[in-house]
Amino acid sequence: MLNLFTKKFKSVTVAQAKEMMKNKNTMIVDVREPYEYASGHIKGAKLIPLGSLPDQLQQLDENKDIILVCASGARSGRAASFLGKRGYRVHNLMGGMMGWSRGV
């Protein structure tokens, strides 16, 4: 029986994300709004606001691991679910930018 609630993504800690980022086969996508991104973001992160994501899929590389980030992990979790159901290899950054700032 198909489980409709199966997660199609993994959550990663800040330490795991930093380790993954050493690999050129990983991209960071920030799904916050432009004003949030402008106030501080992870170096090299591509800005694609959550509301724009369905129309911006061409900016994503299906052959890379994608780490999604937002302020707290909630929006990036929704983005990860959306992309995971479409076959992307996605990872949600636990704690979002708040966790990143604390190094958690």
PyRosetta script that sets phi, psi and omega in degrees:
from pyrosetta import init, pose_from_sequence

init()
pose = pose_from_sequence("MLNLFTKKFKSVTVAQAKEMMKNKNTMIVDVREPYEYASGHIKGAKLIPLGSLPDQLQQLDENKDIILVCASGARSGRAASFLGKRGYRVHNLMGGMMGWSRGV")
pose.set_psi(1, 136.1)
pose.set_omega(1, 179.9)
pose.set_phi(2, -73.5)
pose.set_psi(2, 127.5)
pose.set_omega(2, 177.1)
pose.set_phi(3, -92.5)
pose.set_psi(3, 111.4)
pose.set_omega(3, -177.2)
pose.set_phi(4, -72.0)
pose.set_psi(4, -12.4)
pose.set_omega(4, -176.7)
pose.set_phi(5, -104.4)
pose.set_psi(5, 8.9)
pose.set_omega(5, 178.5)
pose.set_phi(6, -65.1)
pose.set_psi(6, 129.0)
pose.set_omega(6, 177.4)
pose.set_phi(7, -71.1)
pose.set_psi(7, 138.4)
pose.set_omega(7, 178.9)
pose.set_phi(8, -106.8)
pose.set_psi(8, 22.0)
pose.set_omega(8, 179.8)
pose.set_phi(9, -151.3)
pose.set_psi(9, 165.7)
pose.set_omega(9, 177.1)
pose.set_phi(10, -112.9)
pose.set_psi(10, 150.8)
pose.set_omega(10, 172.0)
pose.set_phi(11, -97.6)
pose.set_psi(11, 142.0)
pose.set_omega(11, 180.0)
pose.set_phi(12, -126.7)
pose.set_psi(12, 148.3)
pose.set_omega(12, 175.4)
pose.set_phi(13, -79.2)
pose.set_psi(13, 169.7)
pose.set_omega(13, 176.3)
pose.set_phi(14, -59.2)
pose.set_psi(14, -44.6)
pose.set_omega(14, -179.9)
pose.set_phi(15, -61.1)
pose.set_psi(15, -42.6)
pose.set_omega(15, 178.4)
pose.set_phi(16, -65.1)
pose.set_psi(16, -41.6)
pose.set_omega(16, 179.4)
pose.set_phi(17, -62.3)
pose.set_psi(17, -44.0)
pose.set_omega(17, 179.7)
pose.set_phi(18, -62.1)
pose.set_psi(18, -38.8)
pose.set_omega(18, 177.9)
pose.set_phi(19, -65.7)
pose.set_psi(19, -44.0)
pose.set_omega(19, 178.8)
pose.set_phi(20, -62.3)
pose.set_psi(20, -35.3)
pose.set_omega(20, -176.7)
pose.set_phi(21, -67.9)
pose.set_psi(21, -15.0)
pose.set_omega(21, 176.2)
pose.set_phi(22, -70.2)
pose.set_psi(22, -19.4)
pose.set_omega(22, -179.3)
pose.set_phi(23, -91.3)
pose.set_psi(23, 129.0)
pose.set_omega(23, -179.8)
pose.set_phi(24, -68.5)
pose.set_psi(24, -6.7)
pose.set_omega(24, 180.0)
pose.set_phi(25, -92.9)
pose.set_psi(25, 22.0)
pose.set_omega(25, 180.0)
pose.set_phi(26, -126.6)
pose.set_psi(26, 137.1)
pose.set_omega(26, 174.0)
pose.set_phi(27, -125.2)
pose.set_psi(27, 148.6)
pose.set_omega(27, 178.1)
pose.set_phi(28, -105.7)
pose.set_psi(28, 129.8)
pose.set_omega(28, 177.0)
pose.set_phi(29, -121.5)
pose.set_psi(29, 121.9)
pose.set_omega(29, 179.1)
pose.set_phi(30, -96.3)
pose.set_psi(30, 118.8)
pose.set_omega(30, -175.4)
pose.set_phi(31, -100.6)
pose.set_psi(31, 14.8)
pose.set_omega(31, 177.3)
pose.set_phi(32, -77.6)
pose.set_psi(32, 178.0)
pose.set_omega(32, 177.5)
pose.set_phi(33, -79.6)
pose.set_psi(33, 157.2)
pose.set_omega(33, -177.6)
pose.set_phi(34, -54.2)
pose.set_psi(34, -38.7)
pose.set_omega(34, -179.2)
pose.set_phi(35, -66.7)
pose.set_psi(35, -31.8)
pose.set_omega(35, 177.5)
pose.set_phi(36, -71.3)
pose.set_psi(36, -43.5)
pose.set_omega(36, 178.5)
pose.set_phi(37, -60.4)
pose.set_psi(37, -42.0)
pose.set_omega(37, -178.8)
pose.set_phi(38, -64.5)
pose.set_psi(38, -26.4)
pose.set_omega(38, -178.8)
pose.set_phi(39, -80.8)
pose.set_psi(39, -5.7)
pose.set_omega(39, 177.5)
pose.set_phi(40, 148.1)
pose.set_psi(40, 135.5)
pose.set_omega(40, -178.8)
pose.set_phi(41, -151.8)
pose.set_psi(41, 169.5)
pose.set_omega(41, 177.7)
pose.set_phi(42, -75.0)
pose.set_psi(42, 132.5)
pose.set_omega(42, -179.3)
pose.set_phi(43, -55.1)
pose.set_psi(43, 128.7)
pose.set_omega(43, 178.7)
pose.set_phi(44, 87.0)
pose.set_psi(44, -2.4)
pose.set_omega(44, -178.8)
pose.set_phi(45, -71.3)
pose.set_psi(45, 138.5)
pose.set_omega(45, 176.3)
pose.set_phi(46, -91.9)
pose.set_psi(46, 129.6)
pose.set_omega(46, 178.8)
pose.set_phi(47, -86.1)
pose.set_psi(47, 118.7)
pose.set_omega(47, 171.4)
pose.set_phi(48, -139.6)
pose.set_psi(48, 95.4)
pose.set_omega(48, -179.0)
pose.set_phi(49, -54.6)
pose.set_psi(49, 144.8)
pose.set_omega(49, -176.3)
pose.set_phi(50, -49.9)
pose.set_psi(50, -44.9)
pose.set_omega(50, -178.9)
pose.set_phi(51, -64.7)
pose.set_psi(51, -21.4)
pose.set_omega(51, -180.0)
pose.set_phi(52, -94.4)
pose.set_psi(52, -11.7)
pose.set_omega(52, -172.0)
pose.set_phi(53, -53.9)
pose.set_psi(53, -47.5)
pose.set_omega(53, -178.7)
pose.set_phi(54, -58.0)
pose.set_psi(54, -29.5)
pose.set_omega(54, -179.1)
pose.set_phi(55, -91.3)
pose.set_psi(55, -3.6)
pose.set_omega(55, -175.1)
pose.set_phi(56, -117.3)
pose.set_psi(56, 19.2)
pose.set_omega(56, -177.2)
pose.set_phi(57, -59.1)
pose.set_psi(57, -27.3)
pose.set_omega(57, -179.9)
pose.set_phi(58, -65.3)
pose.set_psi(58, -16.7)
pose.set_omega(58, 178.2)
pose.set_phi(59, -80.9)
pose.set_psi(59, -9.4)
pose.set_omega(59, -177.2)
pose.set_phi(60, -97.8)
pose.set_psi(60, 145.3)
pose.set_omega(60, 178.5)
pose.set_phi(61, -100.5)
pose.set_psi(61, 113.0)
pose.set_omega(61, -178.0)
pose.set_phi(62, -64.7)
pose.set_psi(62, -16.8)
pose.set_omega(62, -177.9)
pose.set_phi(63, -92.3)
pose.set_psi(63, 1.7)
pose.set_omega(63, -178.8)
pose.set_phi(64, -113.4)
pose.set_psi(64, 155.7)
pose.set_omega(64, 168.3)
pose.set_phi(65, -75.8)
pose.set_psi(65, 135.4)
pose.set_omega(65, -178.0)
pose.set_phi(66, -116.0)
pose.set_psi(66, 121.3)
pose.set_omega(66, 174.6)
pose.set_phi(67, -99.0)
pose.set_psi(67, 122.9)
pose.set_omega(67, -179.2)
pose.set_phi(68, -101.5)
pose.set_psi(68, 138.4)
pose.set_omega(68, -177.7)
pose.set_phi(69, -137.2)
pose.set_psi(69, 145.8)
pose.set_omega(69, 171.9)
pose.set_phi(70, -141.2)
pose.set_psi(70, -156.7)
pose.set_omega(70, -178.9)
pose.set_phi(71, -71.4)
pose.set_psi(71, -45.8)
pose.set_omega(71, -173.2)
pose.set_phi(72, -124.6)
pose.set_psi(72, -13.9)
pose.set_omega(72, -177.2)
pose.set_phi(73, 111.9)
pose.set_psi(73, -9.1)
pose.set_omega(73, -178.1)
pose.set_phi(74, -75.1)
pose.set_psi(74, -53.9)
pose.set_omega(74, -179.8)
pose.set_phi(75, -65.0)
pose.set_psi(75, -39.7)
pose.set_omega(75, 179.7)
pose.set_phi(76, -66.8)
pose.set_psi(76, -29.4)
pose.set_omega(76, 174.4)
pose.set_phi(77, -65.0)
pose.set_psi(77, -41.3)
pose.set_omega(77, 176.7)
pose.set_phi(78, -65.0)
pose.set_psi(78, -41.7)
pose.set_omega(78, 178.6)
pose.set_phi(79, -64.1)
pose.set_psi(79, -40.9)
pose.set_omega(79, 179.8)
pose.set_phi(80, -63.4)
pose.set_psi(80, -41.0)
pose.set_omega(80, 177.9)
pose.set_phi(81, -62.9)
pose.set_psi(81, -46.4)
pose.set_omega(81, 179.5)
pose.set_phi(82, -58.6)
pose.set_psi(82, -49.2)
pose.set_omega(82, -176.8)
pose.set_phi(83, -73.5)
pose.set_psi(83, -37.1)
pose.set_omega(83, 179.3)
pose.set_phi(84, -60.9)
pose.set_psi(84, -37.8)
pose.set_omega(84, 178.3)
pose.set_phi(85, -68.4)
pose.set_psi(85, -15.2)
pose.set_omega(85, 179.4)
pose.set_phi(86, -103.1)
pose.set_psi(86, 10.4)
pose.set_omega(86, 173.1)
pose.set_phi(87, 93.0)
pose.set_psi(87, 1.5)
pose.set_omega(87, 178.2)
pose.set_phi(88, -75.6)
pose.set_psi(88, 149.0)
pose.set_omega(88, 174.9)
pose.set_phi(89, -87.9)
pose.set_psi(89, 96.8)
pose.set_omega(89, -172.7)
pose.set_phi(90, -117.5)
pose.set_psi(90, 152.4)
pose.set_omega(90, -179.4)
pose.set_phi(91, -138.3)
pose.set_psi(91, 132.2)
pose.set_omega(91, 179.1)
pose.set_phi(92, -95.8)
pose.set_psi(92, 126.5)
pose.set_omega(92, 178.6)
pose.set_phi(93, -74.4)
pose.set_psi(93, 112.7)
pose.set_omega(93, -179.8)
pose.set_phi(94, -64.2)
pose.set_psi(94, 131.1)
pose.set_omega(94, 179.3)
pose.set_phi(95, 83.0)
pose.set_psi(95, -6.9)
pose.set_omega(95, 177.5)
pose.set_phi(96, 54.3)
pose.set_psi(96, -148.8)
pose.set_omega(96, -179.3)
pose.set_phi(97, -66.4)
pose.set_psi(97, -27.9)
pose.set_omega(97, 176.9)
pose.set_phi(98, -63.5)
pose.set_psi(98, -44.1)
pose.set_omega(98, 177.0)
pose.set_phi(99, -67.3)
pose.set_psi(99, -40.0)
pose.set_omega(99, 179.3)
pose.set_phi(100, -60.5)
pose.set_psi(100, -43.8)
pose.set_omega(100, -178.8)
pose.set_phi(101, -63.3)
pose.set_psi(101, -34.8)
pose.set_omega(101, 180.0)
pose.set_phi(102, -86.4)
pose.set_psi(102, -11.0)
pose.set_omega(102, -178.0)
pose.set_phi(103, 72.2)
pose.set_psi(103, 23.2)
pose.set_omega(103, -177.4)
pose.set_phi(104, -76.7)
pose.dump_pdb("model.pdb")
